[in-house]
Amino acid sequence: MSINELTTFLGWCSVINLAVYLFSALAIIVFKRFTANLHSNIMGIDAKALPSLYFNYLGNYKLGILIFNLTPYFALKMMI
């Protein structure tokens, strides 16, 4: 696999992961009551605890995108 192919792969991974992140954030923000009720019923978690869990999830996912997708992508872009 060449550097160009790896850069293209990481670029598309970044796009897909950012789209999933934005979809998750919008679903949590726009459909707040529905998602909180759904997740509290499925997982048996108190609905009052879910906002902090959502915040933690979105923060960890964003860090994962930055560390595993965007940083290597930009490093490879600087090499080309």
C-alpha positions in Angstrom: 0.0 0.0 0.0 1.5 3.4 -1.0 1.4 6.6 1.0 -1.2 8.0 -1.5 -3.5 5.1 -1.0 -3.2 5.3 2.8 -3.8 9.0 2.8 -6.9 8.5 0.7 -8.1 5.7 3.0 -7.6 7.8 6.1 -9.3 10.8 4.5 -12.4 8.7 3.8 -12.3 7.2 7.2 -12.3 10.7 8.6 -15.3 11.8 6.5 -17.3 8.7 7.5 -16.5 9.0 11.2 -17.3 12.7 11.2 -20.6 12.0 9.6 -21.4 9.4 12.2 -20.4 11.8 14.9 -22.5 14.6 13.6 -25.5 12.3 13.1 -25.1 11.1 16.7 -24.8 14.6 18.1 -27.8 15.8 16.1 -29.9 12.8 17.2 -29.1 13.4 20.8 -29.7 17.2 20.6 -32.8 17.2 18.3 -34.5 14.1 19.6 -33.4 14.5 23.2 -36.5 13.1 24.9 -36.9 10.2 22.4 -33.3 9.1 22.7 -33.2 9.4 26.4 -36.4 7.4 26.8 -35.2 4.8 24.3 -31.8 4.3 25.9 -33.1 4.4 29.5 -35.7 1.6 28.6 -33.2 -0.5 26.7 -30.3 -0.2 29.1 -32.1 0.3 32.4 -30.2 3.5 33.1 -31.9 6.4 34.9 -32.9 9.1 32.4 -31.2 11.8 34.6 -27.8 10.1 34.2 -28.0 10.0 30.4 -26.9 13.6 29.5 -23.5 13.1 31.2 -23.1 9.7 29.5 -23.9 11.3 26.1 -21.4 14.0 26.8 -18.7 11.5 27.7 -19.5 9.3 24.6 -19.4 12.2 22.2 -16.2 13.5 23.8 -14.4 10.2 23.6 -15.6 9.6 20.0 -14.3 13.0 19.0 -10.9 12.3 20.5 -10.8 8.9 18.8 -11.5 10.6 15.4 -8.8 13.2 16.1 -6.2 10.7 17.3 -6.8 7.8 14.9 -8.0 9.5 11.7 -7.2 13.2 11.4 -3.8 13.3 12.9 -2.3 10.5 10.7 -4.1 11.9 7.7 -2.6 15.4 8.2 0.9 13.8 8.9 0.7 11.9 5.6 -0.5 14.9 3.8 2.6 16.8 4.9 4.8 14.0 3.7 3.4 14.1 0.1 
